[in-house]
């Protein structure tokens, strides 16, 4: 009996030691994962703050002074109308031209916040509209209608597809591409092409391409998803994004963001 108990104790000790060793071996891996997540979060926050800084600059130093100048010009036109009405017409024409420029600035700011094609056409039709002429042939397939999507997911999907097709247009205009949109528990977006594939060393000699690849990954990460970009055997690039549908807010019923 004592021999059995002793053997059991030895086995238990060995099992515990093995468990401790296995646990210790996973700690560096967990630390690397945590560090990667922290770096990704820091890049996302830095990008968001940079976008806010740019938007504030555009509003404060661009659109704001333009509107203030227009108000002063309207005051001058009002005074001129009372004193010298014959000089009013050129003043109002100048105000009208500058007002048109201000409207253009507002549209650019709104476009930066959310692509208007999404509200005008919907995700699939917006992708089809952009895809036209990107390369020799682009096929957009939708595995069932995507239905109502969270606004953040919709924007992320559109931007990822747009960036992927922009890379095809720049580097493989004679290739063909397929865009596949599928919805289950998540929204899954895949863009594949028949071009030369990714450049060596993740963008060696193509700094713009490397930035675009990072941007696609960060757009997916912002909504809690992921994006992989790989070269496939036989040539071509595959961009595959998974976007959780629980992320972000939904568009109001009238379709406005």
C-alpha positions in Angstrom: 0.0 0.0 0.0 2.8 2.3 0.9 4.5 1.6 -2.5 1.2 2.4 -4.3 0.9 5.7 -2.4 4.5 6.6 -3.0 4.1 5.9 -6.7 0.9 8.0 -6.9 2.7 10.8 -5.1 5.6 10.6 -7.6 3.1 10.7 -10.5 1.2 13.6 -9.0 4.5 15.5 -8.5 5.5 14.8 -12.1 2.1 15.9 -13.4 2.3 19.1 -11.3 5.8 19.8 -12.5 4.8 19.3 -16.1 1.8 21.6 -15.7 4.0 24.2 -14.2 6.5 23.9 -17.0 3.8 24.1 -19.7 2.3 27.1 -17.9 5.7 28.8 -17.7 6.3 28.1 -21.4 3.0 29.9 -22.4 3.9 33.1 -20.4 6.3 34.6 -23.0 3.7 33.9 -25.7 1.0 35.6 -23.7 3.3 38.5 -23.1 4.0 38.9 -26.8 0.2 38.8 -27.6 -0.4 41.4 -24.9 2.4 43.6 -26.3 1.1 43.3 -29.8 -2.4 44.2 -28.7 -1.1 47.2 -26.8 0.9 48.4 -29.8 -2.2 47.9 -32.1 -4.3 49.9 -29.6 -1.8 52.7 -29.4 -1.6 52.9 -33.2 -5.4 53.1 -33.4 -5.6 55.8 -30.7 -2.8 57.7 -32.3 -4.5 57.6 -35.7 -7.8 58.7 -34.2 -6.3 61.6 -32.4 -4.4 62.6 -35.5 -7.7 62.6 -37.5 -9.4 64.7 -34.8 -6.5 67.1 -34.9 -6.7 67.4 -38.7 -10.5 67.9 -38.5 -10.1 70.6 -35.8 -7.4 72.3 -38.0 -9.7 72.2 -41.0 -12.6 73.7 -39.1 -10.7 76.3 -37.1 -8.2 77.5 -39.6 -10.0 76.7 -42.8 -13.7 76.7 -42.8 -14.1 79.1 -39.8 -12.2 82.0 -41.3 -13.9 81.5 -44.7 -17.4 81.8 -43.1 -16.3 84.9 -41.1 -14.9 86.5 -44.2 -18.2 85.8 -46.0 -20.1 87.5 -43.2 -18.0 90.6 -43.5 -18.4 90.7 -47.3 -22.2 90.5 -46.8 -22.1 93.4 -44.4 -20.1 95.4 -47.0 -22.6 94.5 -49.7 -25.5 95.6 -47.5 -23.8 98.9 -46.9 -23.0 99.3 -50.5 -26.6 98.5 -51.5 -27.8 101.4 -49.4 -25.2 103.9 -50.7 -24.2 102.8 -54.1 -26.6 100.1 -55.4 -24.9 99.9 -58.8 -21.8 98.4 -57.2 -23.7 95.7 -55.3 -23.9 93.1 -58.1 -20.1 92.3 -58.4 -19.8 92.2 -54.6 -22.6 89.6 -54.3 -21.2 87.6 -57.2 -17.9 87.4 -55.4 -19.7 86.3 -52.2 -21.5 83.7 -54.2 -18.3 82.2 -55.6 -16.7 82.1 -52.2 -19.8 80.5 -50.7 -19.6 77.8 -53.3 -15.9 77.1 -52.2 -17.1 76.9 -48.6 -19.8 74.3 -49.6 -17.0 72.3 -51.2 -14.9 72.4 -48.0 -17.9 71.2 -46.0 -18.4 68.3 -48.5 -14.7 67.3 -48.2 -15.0 67.3 -44.4 -18.1 65.2 -44.5 -16.5 62.8 -47.0 -13.6 62.3 -44.7 -15.9 61.3 -41.8 -18.1 58.9 -43.8 -18.0 58.1 -47.6 -21.2 59.6 -49.0 -21.5 56.7 -51.5 -22.6 54.4 -48.6 -25.6 56.5 -47.8 -26.4 57.1 -51.5 -25.9 53.6 -52.8 -25.4 51.1 -50.0 -22.3 49.0 -49.3 -22.5 46.6 -52.3 -23.5 49.2 -54.9 -20.9 51.6 -53.6 -18.2 49.0 -54.0 -19.4 48.1 -57.5 -19.3 51.8 -58.4 -15.7 52.2 -57.2 -14.6 48.9 -58.7 -15.6 49.9 -62.2 -12.3 50.5 -64.2 -10.0 49.5 -61.3 -8.5 46.7 -63.4 -9.3 44.5 -66.4 -12.3 43.0 -64.7 -13.8 43.2 -61.2 -16.5 40.8 -60.0 -18.4 41.7 -56.9 -20.3 38.8 -55.3 -22.6 39.0 -52.3 -23.5 35.8 -50.5 -26.9 37.0 -49.6 -27.8 40.7 -48.8 -25.7 42.2 -46.1 -28.8 43.8 -44.6 -28.6 46.5 -41.9 -25.0 46.9 -40.8 -23.5 48.9 -37.9 -22.2 52.1 -39.4 -18.6 51.5 -38.2 -18.5 48.1 -39.8 -20.0 49.4 -43.0 -17.3 52.1 -43.3 -14.5 49.7 -42.3 -15.6 47.2 -45.0 -15.9 49.9 -47.7 -12.5 51.4 -46.9 -10.7 48.0 -46.8 -12.2 47.0 -50.2 -11.4 50.4 -51.6 -7.8 50.3 -50.5 -7.4 46.7 -51.8 -8.8 47.7 -55.2 -6.7 50.8 -55.3 -3.6 48.6 -54.8 -4.8 46.4 -57.7 -5.3 49.5 -59.9 -1.8 50.8 -59.1 0.2 47.6 -59.3 -1.8 45.1 -61.4 -4.1 47.0 -63.7 -4.2 44.1 -66.2 -5.3 41.6 -63.7 -8.8 40.5 -62.6 -10.2 40.7 -59.1 -13.1 39.2 -57.1 -14.7 40.9 -54.2 -16.8 38.6 -52.0 -19.0 39.8 -49.2 -20.6 37.2 -46.8 -22.5 37.6 -43.6 -22.9 35.1 -40.8 -22.1 36.0 -37.2 -19.6 38.5 -38.6 -19.3 40.4 -41.9 -16.6 38.7 -44.0 -15.0 40.6 -46.9 -12.5 39.0 -49.3 -10.7 40.7 -52.2 -8.5 38.5 -54.4 -6.7 39.3 -57.6 -4.5 37.7 -60.2 -1.7 40.2 -60.0 2.0 39.6 -59.0 1.3 39.3 -55.3 2.8 41.2 -52.4 6.3 42.8 -52.9 9.1 41.1 -51.0 9.7 42.3 -47.4 6.2 43.5 -46.9 6.4 46.5 -49.2 10.0 46.8 -50.0 10.3 49.7 -52.4 6.6 50.5 -52.1 6.1 52.5 -48.9 2.7 53.6 -50.0 1.6 50.0 -50.3 2.9 49.2 -46.9 1.0 52.1 -45.4 -2.1 50.9 -47.1 -1.7 47.3 -45.8 -1.3 48.7 -42.2 -4.4 50.9 -42.7 -6.5 47.9 -43.7 -5.5 46.0 -40.6 -6.2 49.0 -38.4 -9.6 49.7 -39.9 -10.5 46.1 -39.1 -9.0 46.3 -35.6 -11.0 49.4 -34.8 -14.2 47.5 -34.9 -12.8 44.5 -33.1 -12.0 42.4 -36.2 -9.0 41.3 -38.1 -7.6 41.5 -41.6 -5.0 39.3 -43.3 -3.1 40.1 -46.5 -1.3 37.2 -48.2 0.1 36.2 -51.5 -1.3 33.0 -52.9 0.4 30.2 -54.8 0.4 30.9 -58.5 0.3 34.7 -58.1 -2.1 37.1 -56.7 -3.0 38.7 -53.4 -5.8 37.9 -51.0 -7.2 40.4 -48.5 -9.5 38.7 -46.0 -11.3 40.8 -43.3 -13.5 39.6 -40.5 -15.7 42.4 -39.0 -17.8 41.6 -35.9 -21.4 42.9 -36.3 -21.7 43.8 -32.7 -19.3 46.8 -33.2 -20.3 50.4 -33.8 -23.7 52.0 -34.0 -26.4 51.4 -36.6 -27.6 53.9 -39.1 -31.0 55.6 -38.3 -34.0 54.3 -40.2 -33.8 57.1 -42.7 -30.4 56.0 -43.8 -28.4 59.0 -42.6 -25.2 58.5 -40.7 
